[in-house]
Amino acid sequence: MLRNIIVTMKVTPKPEEIVFDPVTKTVDRSKASNEINPADKNALETALQLKDKYGGKVIVVSMGPPFWEPFIKLAIAMGADDAILISDRALAGSDTLPTSLALAKAISKIGDYDIILTGEESSDGGTGQVPPGIAAWLGIPHVTFASQIEMMEKGRARVKRTIKGGYEILEVETPFLASIELGCNTPRFPDFRRKRWAEREFKLKVWTLADLGLSPEEVGFKGSATTVETLIERKPPERLKRKITGPPEDIAEELARILKSLI
Ligand SMILES: Cc1cc2nc3c(=O)[nH]c(=O)nc-3n(C[C@H](O)[C@H](O)[C@H](O)COP(=O)(O)OP(=O)(O)OC[C@H]3O[C@@H](n4cnc5c(N)ncnc54)[C@H](O)[C@@H]3O)c2cc1C
């Protein structure tokens, strides 16, 4: 029987809609529509499958602004038992160091965890540093790019992880952290009734820095080990936007001529 299974979940702007603020050199989230970070949905599905098989309680932990609440409730509708949102203005500007610290503090506060699951990386920041960061703060082992977890006897687990050209199976002791490979499973749809219940009745717990025993100096720009010095925006190549008309043979000939001229 497993105890708590923690899933860290980030809400990310859709990649094709991301806009950068050239002044603060950060992602301007207000300009894009958002979604649950895709790999985190795979992490949640892994957690729910572990719960179905070995019991336990699935708890989602997020660090972000209050507008993430509906996305967290979606995770509840998918089957998570509880959720915590770490939200505090002092966290703005945090790089992966304070982000992983705050998440680790929240996970310690929840306590009784056997497995922590994260996505392999976020679709916006995409450093993949937060999962090993959390494990380091908590002093527990971690497995990256995991795609399957099977519990064995005496608090041990067998974890399949993808490596270049294949996979390897690792044995690891609980509590441990695994970052879950994007697309390794099919996340279930939210349950309709549970979705309604989550939207109307579920009370999301919101924790501030004080709740985590952290000072403003440890997080945000002050607590970060990195600063963004320069930001260069790459524009996609212009499309030719030319329409070729005529009989199919002529279209093919013209298309071949254009392609040749571009090579
Ligand atoms: C100098 C600097 C300044 C920054 N300033 C800002 C800023 O002002 N505003 C801003 O929004 N971002 C800012 N960022 C980005 C911020 O650091 C990242 O959003 C955050 O640290 C997560 O890193 P990542 O996206 O690379 O996560 P990854 O390590 O790629 O994520 C892997 C997994 O970790 C978990 N995870 C990651 N982040 C969270 C989270 N917040 N909550 C729950 N789980 C999580 C998820 O499960 C995710 O799948 C800044 C980054 C730098 C380097």
The ligand as a Tripos MOL2 file, in Angstrom:
@<TRIPOS>MOLECULE
LIG
   53    58     1     0     0
SMALL
NO_CHARGES

@<TRIPOS>ATOM
      1 C1         16.5100   34.2110  -14.4770 C.3       1 LIG1
      2 C2         15.1750   33.6180  -14.6560 C.ar      1 LIG1
      3 C3         14.0730   34.3840  -14.3780 C.ar      1 LIG1
      4 C4         12.8070   33.8460  -14.5390 C.ar      1 LIG1
      5 N1         11.7540   34.6310  -14.2690 N.ar      1 LIG1
      6 C5         10.5320   34.1670  -14.4200 C.ar      1 LIG1
      7 C6          9.3900   34.9870  -14.1650 C.ar      1 LIG1
      8 O1          9.5120   36.1320  -13.8230 O.2       1 LIG1
      9 N2          8.1510   34.4520  -14.3190 N.ar      1 LIG1
     10 C7          8.0050   33.1520  -14.7070 C.ar      1 LIG1
     11 O2          6.8600   32.7230  -14.8170 O.2       1 LIG1
     12 N3          9.0490   32.3580  -14.9590 N.ar      1 LIG1
     13 C8         10.3040   32.8160  -14.8300 C.ar      1 LIG1
     14 N4         11.3680   32.0260  -15.0920 N.ar      1 LIG1
     15 C9         11.1050   30.6480  -15.4830 C.3       1 LIG1
     16 C10        11.1090   29.7690  -14.2610 C.3       1 LIG1
     17 O3         12.4010   29.6310  -13.7990 O.3       1 LIG1
     18 C11        10.5930   28.4220  -14.6100 C.3       1 LIG1
     19 O4          9.2410   28.5560  -14.9530 O.3       1 LIG1
     20 C12        10.6590   27.4520  -13.4560 C.3       1 LIG1
     21 O5         11.8540   27.5390  -12.7460 O.3       1 LIG1
     22 C13        10.5120   26.0280  -13.9430 C.3       1 LIG1
     23 O6         11.6000   25.7350  -14.8020 O.3       1 LIG1
     24 P1         11.3350   24.9470  -16.1230 P.3       1 LIG1
     25 O7         10.1730   25.5540  -16.7860 O.co2     1 LIG1
     26 O8         12.6120   24.8650  -16.8710 O.co2     1 LIG1
     27 O9         10.8980   23.5150  -15.5480 O.3       1 LIG1
     28 P2         11.4200   22.0620  -15.9010 P.3       1 LIG1
     29 O10        12.5460   21.7210  -14.9930 O.co2     1 LIG1
     30 O11        11.6400   21.8860  -17.3650 O.co2     1 LIG1
     31 O12        10.1060   21.2930  -15.4570 O.3       1 LIG1
     32 C14        10.0940   19.8960  -15.2070 C.3       1 LIG1
     33 C15         8.9260   19.5650  -14.3380 C.3       1 LIG1
     34 O13         9.0450   20.2140  -13.0710 O.3       1 LIG1
     35 C16         7.7460   20.5500  -12.5960 C.3       1 LIG1
     36 N5          7.6250   22.0060  -12.4460 N.ar      1 LIG1
     37 C17         8.3550   22.9660  -13.0210 C.ar      1 LIG1
     38 N6          7.9020   24.1850  -12.6330 N.ar      1 LIG1
     39 C18         6.8540   23.9880  -11.8250 C.ar      1 LIG1
     40 C19         5.9440   24.8280  -11.1220 C.ar      1 LIG1
     41 N7          6.0360   26.1460  -11.1740 N.pl3     1 LIG1
     42 N8          4.9710   24.2410  -10.3860 N.ar      1 LIG1
     43 C20         4.8600   22.8980  -10.3120 C.ar      1 LIG1
     44 N9          5.6720   22.0470  -10.9640 N.ar      1 LIG1
     45 C21         6.6670   22.5820  -11.6990 C.ar      1 LIG1
     46 C22         6.7390   20.0650  -13.6250 C.3       1 LIG1
     47 O14         6.3030   18.7830  -13.2520 O.3       1 LIG1
     48 C23         7.5800   20.0050  -14.8960 C.3       1 LIG1
     49 O15         7.0910   19.0820  -15.8310 O.3       1 LIG1
     50 C24        12.6360   32.5110  -14.9610 C.ar      1 LIG1
     51 C25        13.7620   31.7500  -15.2480 C.ar      1 LIG1
     52 C26        15.0220   32.2840  -15.1200 C.ar      1 LIG1
     53 C27        16.2090   31.4410  -15.4620 C.3       1 LIG1
@<TRIPOS>BOND
     1     1     2 1
     2     2     3 ar
     3     2    52 ar
     4     3     4 ar
     5     4     5 ar
     6     4    50 ar
     7     5     6 ar
     8     6     7 ar
     9     6    13 1
    10     7     8 2
    11     7     9 ar
    12     9    10 ar
    13    10    11 2
    14    10    12 ar
    15    12    13 ar
    16    13    14 ar
    17    14    15 1
    18    14    50 ar
    19    15    16 1
    20    16    17 1
    21    16    18 1
    22    18    19 1
    23    18    20 1
    24    20    21 1
    25    20    22 1
    26    22    23 1
    27    23    24 1
    28    24    25 2
    29    24    26 1
    30    24    27 1
    31    27    28 1
    32    28    29 2
    33    28    30 1
    34    28    31 1
    35    31    32 1
    36    32    33 1
    37    33    34 1
    38    33    48 1
    39    34    35 1
    40    35    36 1
    41    35    46 1
    42    36    37 ar
    43    36    45 ar
    44    37    38 ar
    45    38    39 ar
    46    39    40 ar
    47    39    45 ar
    48    40    41 1
    49    40    42 ar
    50    42    43 ar
    51    43    44 ar
    52    44    45 ar
    53    46    47 1
    54    46    48 1
    55    48    49 1
    56    50    51 ar
    57    51    52 ar
    58    52    53 1
@<TRIPOS>SUBSTRUCTURE
     1 LIG1         1 GROUP 0 **** ****
